Amino acid sequence: MRLRRLFLFFVCCCQGFFIQAQATLEKGVVHDSILVSGTTDETFAVYLPNSFTATKPSSLVVVFEPAARGAKGIQLFIDASEKYGHLLVCSNNSRNGPYDRNFGIANRLFDHIFDKFLVNQDEMYLSGFSGGSRLVSAIASLTDRFAGVVGCGAGFSNVPEHMPSIQTYAYVGLCGDRDMNYKEMLDSKKYLDLRGFTNTLITFDGKHRWPPKEQITRAMDWLYLQKLKNNESPQPEDLAVLYKSDYDRIQEFKDKEQFLFASEQYERILKDYKGHLNLDSLIVEQQFFLSSKSYKNQSAALVRALNQEQKLKPKLVKQMSLDFKTPSKMNSDWWEKEMAKLDRLKEKGDKETQKMIYRLKFDLFGRVYARKNPLMHTTDKPQAELVEAFLEIIYPKSD
């Protein structure tokens, strides 16, 4: 039934290409709480770029916000919308929770959008943050009818058919280096690379939250580059403009001594423009950079931090799981000692270690806080009390 519904919204999509779009909405303004056709309590937010024309098919970005804040989900995409002419849509009902529920909300939203707007079926994109990121990769993988996905702050669900494999869409991950899912996003990139899947990962200085609008625009720039490359004869001048922007960013990272970001940018450029531009001088430049002491020191620090995270996290997550199964056996003294160890490690550690400790503690916090979500957990009194106890231990109010 789930797959059938996901197929049906694309039937509506094809029919909707010939229906005139709504011309009553003001352009350049976020319109919130628009009722989804055929529902009484499902709404969405929409943004029409100033270049929007009701009689011309528009590219489309559908955003899924984990807390169902439609206007919030749209705001960060406005710059990219104005740059590329994307129609923006975000649900006010889809939130972290069961996939079947969110698939139903998504299908009804898609039905409405394709019935009311002319959409270019070759330029449809999805984006989401955290649980919304897992949701959009699932939708894209199950349908394979989207051109690209921007996954922010989380990778894929644990359901095999939700994961990219042989589909044709392009995937760009966005993740802060203090995000609890940072290592997961690194591993997701390795998985996609092994499969030869068109993808990239953009990391930046940030926590587990929606990326800044500048990073969102970087992701949409990358998807635009993939669109150009898919053309039989991409215009060299178009590629050159994007290349210059990408290359200039390397120097910006170097000036800020953000050598890990610079290395990532070198790798992305060499991969993205291979076969389209002459990259010989850039290859030499990258090799010189990778041999520099400054880069090697930061790279080694990251590897140490990730290895340490891989050792610490399973022990803490396993114990937390056991404690929620039997709340009466939870040993608060043990947890307080473990958190104190992390705090000491953070105090004496380098920057990458400090980021790792932040990721680890926030991961524990996120696992506990998720217990407050009635869509995902049924919490009785002992577990509710355990939730509060854990939150106080991980982040004492005195902090």
N, C-alpha and C positions, 0 to 999 in steps of 0.2 A: 504493500500500500504506500509506503514511504517513497519508494522509487517511482511508482506510478504518478504520485502527486508531483514529484519533481519533474517528471516528463511533461505533465499537463501544462505547467506554467510556460513551457517553451512553445507549446501549441498556441497558447494565448499570445505569446510574444510575436510569433510569426503573423498572426492575424492583426495584431496591434500596430504593425508598421504602417498600415494604411488608414489609421484613424487619426483625425486631426487632434493635435495636442491642445491642452488647456491654454488659452490665451489670456486668461484673466489674472494670472499671477504676476506680480511685479518682479522684474528682473533685478538681480543684485541684492536681494533681501532673503533672509532665512524665514520661510513660512513653516510654522510649527502646528502640530495637532490637526493635521488634515485627515479626515476619516477615510479609512480603507473601505472601498466599495464592498457591500455585502456583509459588513460587520457593524456592530454597535459600540464596540469599545476598543478597536484597534486603530491607531493613528500613526502618522509619520511626519517627519520634517522634510522639506524639499528646498533646494536652492537652484535658481535658474541663472546662469552666468549672463553677463550683459550682452554677449554675442548670441544668445539663444534666439532661435527663430522657430516659431510653432510649426511651420510647414516643412522644415528641414530636419531629417533624422539627426539626433544628438548622440554623442558618446555618453555613457552612463557609468557612474560610480555609485554602488549601493553599499552603504556603511552599516556595520552592526556593532553597536555600542553595548558593552557588557552590563551596564546598569540601565539600559533602555532610555538613554537621554538623547533623543533625536537631534536637537539643536546642537548639543555638545559634540556629537559625532560629526556633524557637518562643518562646524566652524573651522577646524584645522585643515580642511580640504579646499577652502574657498580660493586661496591663492592659486592652487593647481587648477581649479575649475575655471578661473578667469584666464589662465595661461593656455589651457587646452580646450576650453569650451565644454567641459564635462557637466552634465546634469547630475546633481547630487541628491541622494535620497537616504534617509536613515529612519529605521523603525523606532517607535516609542514603546514597543511591547516585547521585542526579542531581547532577552537578557540571559545571563549565565543560568543554565538549567538544562533539562533533558533535550536531546537533539530532536526527537519527534515533535515536541511542542514547538521548537524554533523553526523546524522545517515547515510546519503548517503556517506559522506566522509569515515566514518568508514567501511561501507560495502565494498567499493571499495578497501580500504586498506587491509581488511581481505581477500578478494578474492585473492589479489596479494600475500600476505604472505603465505596463504595456498596452493597456486599454485607453489610457489618457494621453500618452506621449508617443511621439515618433522616436524610435530608438534605433541606432545603428547597431545591428546584431554583431558586427565585427569589432565593435569598440565598447564592450561591456566589461566592467571591472568590479571586483569585490574588495572590500577591506573591512577589517575588524581588529579590535584590541582585546588581548587576553582571551577569555572564553569566546569572544566574538571572532578572534583570529582563527581559533580551531573550527568554529562554525563555518566561516567562509571557505576555508580550504576543503572542508567536507562537501559543501555545496558545489564548489568548482570541480572537485574530483568525481562526484557522483554524476554530474551533468556533462562536463567537458564542453560547455558552451560559452565560457567566458574567455576573454583575451588575456586577462591577468588578475593576480591576487596580490594585495599588500597585506601581509600578516604582521601585526604589531604585538610584540611582547609575549608571544606564545607560538608554538609550532602546530602540531597536528593532534587530533584525538587518538585514542588507543584502538579505534576501530579500523581494521586494515583497509576496507573500501573507502574510508574517508581520506586516505593518504595519497598524495600524488605518486604516480608510477609511470603510466604510459600516456597520460593525458597530454594535451598540446598547449595548455595555458602557461604563461610565464609567471614565476613566483618571486616576489621580492620580500624579504624579511626585514623588519625594523626592530631594533632592540637596544636599550640602554645597557651600558656595561655594569650597572649596579642592579639591573633587573634580575629578579629571582629565577627567571627562565633563560638567562643569558647562555649558560652552558647547553641547555636544551636547544636553543636556536643555533648554536655552533654545530651541535650534533645533527640537527635537521639539515643544515647546509651540506654536511658531509654525506648524508643519506642521498640528497638530491644530486649531488655531484657524481656519486657512484652510479646513479641511474641515468646520467647524462641529461637530467632535467634542466630546462632553461631556468636559471635562478641566480639570485645574488643575495647577500646579507649585508645590510648597512647597520653598523653599530655606531653608537655615539655616547657622549657623556650624559647619562640619564638613569632614572629609576624605573620602577614598574608603573608606568602611566602612559597615556597617549603620547606619542612622539610630538615634538614641536612642529609647527607648520612647515618650517624649513626642511625638516627631515621627510615629511610627507611629500613635499614638492620634489625632493631628491628621488623618492621612490617613483613618483609619477613621471619624472624625467627619464628614469631608467626604463619604465614601461613604454614610453614614447620611442626611445631608442630601439627597443625590440620590435616595435611596429615598423619603424623605418627599415630595419634590417630584413624584415620579412618581405618587403617590397623587392621585386625582381631587380630593380636598378635604383637603389637609394642614392639620392643626390649627395655628392661629396661635400658640398657646402653645408648641407644640413647636419651631416655627421661631424664636420669640422667645428661647428658652433658648440655642439654638445661635448665634443672632445676637449675643447679649450676650457669649458666650465669644469669638466671633470679634472683636467690636469691642474688648473689653478688651485683647486681644492687641496691637492697634495702639498703645495707650498704653505697653504694656510695651516695645515696640520703640523708641518715641520716647524713653523714659526711658534706654534703653541706647545711644541715638544710632545705632541700627541702622535708618537711614532707608530703605534699599533694601528691607528686609523689611517695613517699615511700608507702603511704596508697594505692594508686592506684595499685602499684606493688604487694603488699600483696594480694589484692583482686583478681588480675589477676592470680597469681600463684595458689591460693586456688581453683579457678574455673577451671583452665586449667589442673591441675594435679590430680584433685579429681578422685578417683577410679583407679588411675594408680600408685601412690606413697603414702607412709605413710606420712601424713601431720599433725599428732597430735601435734608434737612439734612446728610446724609453727603456728598452730591455737592459741596455748598458747602465743607464741611470739607476734602474731598480737594483741591479746586482751590486752596484757600489753602495746603495742605501742599505741593503740587507747585510752587508759586511761591516757596517758601521757599529761602533761600540754602543752608541746611544740606543739604536734599535735592538741590538742583541740583549742589552740589559733589560729593556722593557718586555721583550718577548720571553726571556727566561723567567722573569717575575710572574708573568701571566701563566706560564706552564706550571710553575710551582703552586700558584694559587688554585688553579683548576684541579691539579692532582690532590691538593689538600681538601678541597671542596668535595671531591669524589670520595674521599675517605670518611669525612665527617658527616656528610648528609645522610647516607643510608642508615647509620646508627641512630641518629636523632629521629628520622622519619619512622623507622621501625618501632622505636620505643613509644613515639606518640600514637601510632596506630594501636599498639597493645594497650595503652592507657585509655583510649577511647572505647575499647572493647570491654575493659573492666575498670571503670573510673575509680572504684574503691581502692584499687591497688596502686594508684598513681603516687609516685614518690616525689614530692615537691622539692625536697632537699637535693635529690640527684639532679633535677632539672636546674635548680639555682646554681649548683656547682658547675654544670656544663655551660650555662650561659656566662658565668663568671670567667671560665676558661676562654670562651670566645672573646669576651671583652678585653682580657689581657692580651690575647693574640692580636687583636685589632690595635691596641695601644702601641705595641712594639713592632708591628709589621709594616711592610712597605705599602705603597698605594694600592697595588693589586691585591694584597692580602686584606686590606681594609675594605675594598670593594667586595671581595669574596665573603667576608663576614657579614657585610650588609645584606648581600644576596641570601645568605644562609638563614639569617634571622628573619628576614622578610618572608622567605619561603615558609618557615614554620608559622609565622603570623598568618599568612594567607591560608594555610591548611586549616588552622584553627578558626579563623574568621568565616571561612566557607561553611562552617557548621551552623552559622546563623541563617543560611539561605534555605527557606522552607521548600523551595523547588528541588533542592538537592539532598537535604537531610531532614529526618524527623528527629528532633532533639528532645529528650525527656529531661526531667529536672536534674538528675545527677550529671548528665552530659552538659547541660547548660551551665551548671556550676563549674564543671571542668573547663569549659571554654573560657570563662572569666578568669579562672585561676591561671590558665596557660597565658592568656593575654597579659596579665600582670607580671608573670615571670619573664616573658620574652621582652616586653617593653614596660618596665616598672613606671608607674605614674610619676615618680620622682625624676625620671629621665626627661 
